[in-house]
Amino acid sequence: MKTRHLAPQLGFTLIELMVSATIGLILIAGIATIFVNTSLARDEVLRVSAQNDNGRYAVELLNNEFHSAGYLGELSPDVLLLPTPLTKPDPCATDVSSIRAALPQAVQGYDNTAATLTCLSDVKAGTDVLVVRRASSCAVGEAGCDGVVAGTPYFQASACNTTTELGAVASAATSASFFGLSADTTTLNLHLKDCTTLAPLRRMRTHIFFVANNDMAGDGIPTLKRAELGPSGFTIVPLVEGIDNLQIEYGLDAGIIAGASATGVVGAYTANPDSYNGCLPDVCQKYWRNTVAVKVNILTRANTATPGYTDSKTYVLGKNADGSVNSVGTFGDAYKRHLYSTTVRLFNVAGRNAS
């Protein structure tokens, strides 16, 4: 019988194993690199997208606020009904008499946080503070509108032409017959045009916008916030994260600048009506009252740093009160920033001035 000889079984040599392992490691490293780069790119897209969304939302939010600034329902105020304050009102005041006296100032601001307001906290240095006053466009009892909040001031404007309401002499002494403002709604009893139906009640809004150093305490995320007047004073509400700076220029009525009648047309923009043309306090308040447009500059910042990036840019946020260019930067950090600018007309003030 013929004997079979089995062929010896051959394995991998050490060199072959090492070559295979090296190739495998190279492939794994390549895949890992692709995965990491893809993840970084995805994070950057999300980071930039969130930053853009925040910037656009902040612009839209302030646009809407400016469009409503100075709205007082059916009332068309003049200097007899609402005399211009002789000095700048305190926006943090909560008593009805102070709120009433401040009604003529639809907008009011503080340039580069030049003043410390008692109702604000954690205000970022070098940013503007904006105050907007208006009555709510949503009246109590209307569909989708809030009911009466006890302890909160409400505004009511008359549309009834009788000797006890609109037919009364227009003077400071009788202005209560034209409109009412009170935290006790039972005292508000003015009427609509039929002189029978009670006029709508509108919550009085005092909104103070500012940039805070943090969203939550100590997180280092600059945030646009709003202090809102409520029954127990002002409550601070975070609005938009990643707002690094807010700068505003106010468009003053050309006629008021010239010492004549209001025109509803911008004569000049200034970052600080309190010092425009070296005005005296009473004249400065006329500038505030007759601000008919605003230029808004918002600088956004990503909430997280971009690895390997350094912000070496300079950003121009309008002009300073002295007319010089208002530029910020360079920051030298790893946060990406973007500048948004817009000009908004104050419909209520400009419309009254042009009429």
VENNOR-V598885 format. One record per residue. N is the residue number from 1. RES is the residue in one small letter. SS is DSSP state (H for helix, E for strand, C for the rest). OMEGA is omega in whole degrees, 0 to 359 (* if undefined). BURIAL is I if it has 16 or more other ideal C-beta (glycine too) atoms within 10 Angstrom, else O. Layout:
# VENNOR-V598885
[[N;RES;SS;OMEGA;BURIAL] [N;RES;SS;OMEGA;BURIAL]]
This chain:
# VENNOR-V598885
[[1;m;C;183;O] [2;k;C;181;O] [3;t;C;178;O] [4;r;C;176;O] [5;h;C;180;O] [6;l;C;178;O] [7;a;C;180;O] [8;p;C;178;O] [9;q;C;183;O] [10;l;C;177;O] [11;g;C;178;O] [12;f;C;175;O] [13;t;C;179;O] [14;l;H;180;O] [15;i;H;180;O] [16;e;H;178;O] [17;l;H;181;O] [18;m;H;178;O] [19;v;H;180;O] [20;s;H;180;O] [21;a;H;180;O] [22;t;H;179;O] [23;i;H;179;O] [24;g;H;179;O] [25;l;H;178;O] [26;i;H;180;O] [27;l;H;179;O] [28;i;H;179;O] [29;a;H;179;O] [30;g;H;179;O] [31;i;H;179;O] [32;a;H;179;O] [33;t;H;179;O] [34;i;H;180;O] [35;f;H;180;O] [36;v;H;180;O] [37;n;H;178;O] [38;t;H;179;O] [39;s;H;178;O] [40;l;H;179;O] [41;a;H;179;O] [42;r;H;178;O] [43;d;H;181;O] [44;e;H;177;I] [45;v;H;179;O] [46;l;H;180;O] [47;r;H;181;I] [48;v;H;179;O] [49;s;H;179;O] [50;a;H;179;I] [51;q;H;179;I] [52;n;H;179;O] [53;d;H;179;O] [54;n;H;180;I] [55;g;H;180;I] [56;r;H;180;O] [57;y;H;179;O] [58;a;H;178;I] [59;v;H;181;I] [60;e;H;181;O] [61;l;H;180;O] [62;l;H;176;I] [63;n;H;181;O] [64;n;H;180;O] [65;e;H;179;I] [66;f;H;179;I] [67;h;H;180;I] [68;s;H;184;I] [69;a;C;178;I] [70;g;C;179;I] [71;y;C;180;I] [72;l;C;178;I] [73;g;C;183;I] [74;e;C;183;I] [75;l;C;172;I] [76;s;C;189;O] [77;p;C;170;I] [78;d;C;186;O] [79;v;C;176;O] [80;l;C;178;O] [81;l;C;184;I] [82;l;C;180;I] [83;p;C;178;O] [84;t;C;179;I] [85;p;C;179;I] [86;l;C;177;O] [87;t;C;185;O] [88;k;C;179;I] [89;p;C;175;I] [90;d;C;183;I] [91;p;C;180;I] [92;c;C;180;I] [93;a;C;183;I] [94;t;C;180;I] [95;d;C;187;O] [96;v;H;182;O] [97;s;H;178;O] [98;s;H;178;O] [99;i;H;179;I] [100;r;H;181;I] [101;a;H;182;I] [102;a;C;184;I] [103;l;C;181;I] [104;p;C;183;I] [105;q;C;180;I] [106;a;C;175;I] [107;v;E;180;I] [108;q;E;183;I] [109;g;E;177;I] [110;y;E;186;I] [111;d;H;179;I] [112;n;H;180;I] [113;t;H;181;I] [114;a;C;180;O] [115;a;C;177;O] [116;t;C;180;O] [117;l;C;187;I] [118;t;C;183;O] [119;c;C;179;I] [120;l;C;176;I] [121;s;C;176;O] [122;d;C;181;O] [123;v;E;181;I] [124;k;C;181;I] [125;a;C;176;O] [126;g;C;178;O] [127;t;C;181;I] [128;d;C;173;I] [129;v;E;184;I] [130;l;E;176;I] [131;v;E;176;I] [132;v;E;178;I] [133;r;E;180;I] [134;r;E;169;I] [135;a;E;180;I] [136;s;C;177;I] [137;s;C;182;O] [138;c;C;185;O] [139;a;C;178;I] [140;v;C;179;I] [141;g;C;177;O] [142;e;C;181;O] [143;a;C;178;O] [144;g;C;181;O] [145;c;C;180;O] [146;d;C;173;O] [147;g;C;181;O] [148;v;C;175;O] [149;v;C;185;O] [150;a;C;177;O] [151;g;C;181;O] [152;t;C;181;I] [153;p;C;177;I] [154;y;E;183;I] [155;f;E;177;I] [156;q;E;180;I] [157;a;E;180;I] [158;s;C;171;I] [159;a;C;184;I] [160;c;C;184;I] [161;n;C;174;O] [162;t;C;182;O] [163;t;C;179;O] [164;t;C;178;O] [165;e;C;185;I] [166;l;C;180;I] [167;g;C;178;O] [168;a;C;179;I] [169;v;C;181;O] [170;a;C;178;O] [171;s;C;180;O] [172;a;H;183;O] [173;a;H;184;O] [174;t;H;183;O] [175;s;H;178;I] [176;a;H;178;I] [177;s;H;179;I] [178;f;C;178;I] [179;f;E;177;I] [180;g;E;177;I] [181;l;E;184;I] [182;s;E;173;I] [183;a;C;176;I] [184;d;C;186;O] [185;t;H;179;I] [186;t;H;179;O] [187;t;H;181;O] [188;l;C;187;I] [189;n;C;175;O] [190;l;C;192;I] [191;h;E;173;I] [192;l;C;185;O] [193;k;C;181;O] [194;d;C;178;O] [195;c;C;178;O] [196;t;C;181;O] [197;t;C;179;O] [198;l;E;178;O] [199;a;C;182;I] [200;p;C;175;I] [201;l;C;181;I] [202;r;E;180;I] [203;r;E;179;I] [204;m;E;183;I] [205;r;E;166;I] [206;t;E;182;I] [207;h;E;179;I] [208;i;E;182;I] [209;f;E;178;I] [210;f;E;176;I] [211;v;E;178;I] [212;a;E;178;I] [213;n;C;186;I] [214;n;C;168;O] [215;d;C;169;I] [216;m;C;185;O] [217;a;C;174;O] [218;g;C;183;O] [219;d;C;176;O] [220;g;C;179;O] [221;i;C;179;I] [222;p;C;190;I] [223;t;E;172;I] [224;l;E;181;I] [225;k;E;179;I] [226;r;E;172;I] [227;a;E;185;I] [228;e;E;178;O] [229;l;E;179;I] [230;g;E;184;O] [231;p;C;181;O] [232;s;C;182;O] [233;g;E;183;O] [234;f;E;175;I] [235;t;E;181;O] [236;i;E;183;O] [237;v;E;174;O] [238;p;E;182;O] [239;l;E;186;I] [240;v;E;176;I] [241;e;E;172;I] [242;g;C;176;I] [243;i;E;189;I] [244;d;E;182;I] [245;n;E;176;I] [246;l;E;179;I] [247;q;E;185;I] [248;i;E;171;I] [249;e;E;186;I] [250;y;E;180;I] [251;g;E;184;I] [252;l;E;181;I] [253;d;E;184;I] [254;a;H;181;I] [255;g;H;180;I] [256;i;H;177;I] [257;i;H;182;I] [258;a;C;181;O] [259;g;C;182;O] [260;a;C;180;O] [261;s;C;179;O] [262;a;C;183;I] [263;t;C;185;I] [264;g;C;182;I] [265;v;C;179;O] [266;v;E;176;I] [267;g;E;180;O] [268;a;E;174;O] [269;y;E;177;I] [270;t;E;178;I] [271;a;C;183;I] [272;n;C;177;I] [273;p;C;179;I] [274;d;C;182;I] [275;s;C;185;O] [276;y;H;180;I] [277;n;H;179;O] [278;g;H;188;O] [279;c;C;171;O] [280;l;C;186;O] [281;p;H;183;O] [282;d;H;177;O] [283;v;H;178;I] [284;c;H;180;I] [285;q;H;174;I] [286;k;H;176;I] [287;y;H;178;I] [288;w;H;182;I] [289;r;H;185;I] [290;n;C;169;I] [291;t;E;188;I] [292;v;E;177;I] [293;a;E;178;I] [294;v;E;169;I] [295;k;E;183;I] [296;v;E;176;I] [297;n;E;182;I] [298;i;E;176;I] [299;l;E;179;I] [300;t;E;178;I] [301;r;E;177;I] [302;a;C;182;I] [303;n;C;179;I] [304;t;C;183;I] [305;a;C;175;O] [306;t;C;181;I] [307;p;C;177;O] [308;g;C;182;O] [309;y;C;175;O] [310;t;C;180;O] [311;d;C;181;I] [312;s;C;184;O] [313;k;C;171;O] [314;t;C;184;O] [315;y;E;180;I] [316;v;E;182;O] [317;l;E;179;I] [318;g;E;183;I] [319;k;E;175;I] [320;n;C;181;I] [321;a;C;180;I] [322;d;C;178;O] [323;g;C;179;O] [324;s;C;180;O] [325;v;E;180;O] [326;n;E;182;I] [327;s;E;177;O] [328;v;E;183;I] [329;g;C;0;O] [330;t;C;185;O] [331;f;C;177;I] [332;g;C;178;O] [333;d;C;185;O] [334;a;C;180;O] [335;y;C;176;I] [336;k;C;182;I] [337;r;E;178;I] [338;h;E;184;I] [339;l;E;176;I] [340;y;E;180;I] [341;s;E;178;O] [342;t;E;175;O] [343;t;E;185;O] [344;v;E;176;I] [345;r;E;176;I] [346;l;C;189;I] [347;f;H;185;I] [348;n;H;181;I] [349;v;H;182;I] [350;a;H;179;I] [351;g;H;178;O] [352;r;H;181;I] [353;n;H;184;I] [354;a;H;184;O] [355;s;C;*;O]]
